[in-house]
Amino acid sequence: MVTDVSASQDELILREGELTVTGRLIDASNATLLSKVSLGEREIPCIYKPIAGERPLWDFPEGTLAEREYAAYLLSRESGLNVVPLTILREGPYGKGMVQRWVDIDESVDLVEFFQSDDIQLRSMALFDAIINNTDRKIGHLLPTRSGQVYGCDHGVTFHTEDKLRTVLWQWAGCNFTSTELELLRALNTKFNASFGTLLETLITVEEFNALKLRVNRLINTGMFPHPSSDWPAVPWPPF
């Protein structure tokens, strides 16, 4: 649950404030709009991805990218991994969509070197991706900040019913989970049978939710990070 006061206030602003589009990321394959949300004297820069601007994907025929992005944020928060920036679903100028707080990255970090490191926060990201079955963890989706926090973005192609993990973070493949990581997985597994699971079922399909539970159980039983599959490319293309 959100316990940080500033995070709670920011969520209120994102939900209740006036959403204004200020620009667009032209390299994105779906409508990705630079925006700001204003409430009183507070203003938060953000990314707004309206559902109306999504392109249909043959391997994700049901649900929306925005709902899966929100589901990924909720799972990040509930698990305690906290690797996804504050994200909500709300109405905007172009209809309902995902709104995510903008993250200023540390420009001094060389992402090409960083993604290959054994940074503990990247390990948390790798665990998160294994849980949500991320099919598109690119180098450019890693957001190291000047404060030292590392976030990840673009989680619209996640929670697939088939094992489709594609990532640049394979340095822990086959490594045993720590006791803390196993405890996290077991706690998350318990939450699937509570109100958190009910909420997830409103955002992803029943089949995807069942696959999520099976995937977490498998991670617990194997006790290690998964290996790349031989059935499809293990790294997304382009990797950046």
Steps between C-alpha positions, in 0.01 A plus 500: 500500500605863449619637834725785386311828547654673199422199279139507620476871426650452154249225427215732602634769267535256209145376553321826571709768328457656157682290237658708222689357201824687428670284235549153357775239495519436127715186526231308691294248303183597690376846592729616781429856603711727714262663744460673833240474773420811704309528825514822700860614509640154429595375154633155409656417162378168367450266207146447372426199280136506386342165418366656180858535378595134544578280202348150513751221571441152358641326810308720746150491348319575828534781750694822451860610534391764750334248728804272494725799577284580801494136608880492481523810719263352758698177512825695536349690791331207673811282477719770650732499198396858414663500157219675306429876524166608647235396246123538483209456259282803433314701241693755299467726196500195269302265720594248765864409521805436712663795675848448645713745691794618290843388622810712438788260441861552599659593168846415635412129512614306195202270446697264276743435784241519774262232370785247499592562864399303808327799656260378770216715363542341157470164672169617646394607152594158362288334768211733425522421128499127572183544706308709246638309198637816340541447126684827437760605759728718293805697615315825438221389734737529797477834682784559750441824690738747660376388843620146428156344447456289186158482336371317195243616247290365209323199650214472253607163357501295819298228675474279189367150564801346323852535636639780283763663716721720281749720679851640497537405868612137481804528729320318782360212291526180704602684818326391818259743659598650831285429804364854471400446137329171584314667785387773261368243253314307770344818638393603150349156444287544810379842384369349176226335707400827666364834381817567299427199283143617447632836383745340257218298346334827394813598306623177339309199374411202718741289295781752549431519873506120533825489301645765734420287805648190339811695401560624854447149637753367250753764603452400862535130422809535281653754736699669227488758225376351171727416208440640151264294287622323189160548332529873423756783516600563860583867442256754350590664172623763481654452848502875564 
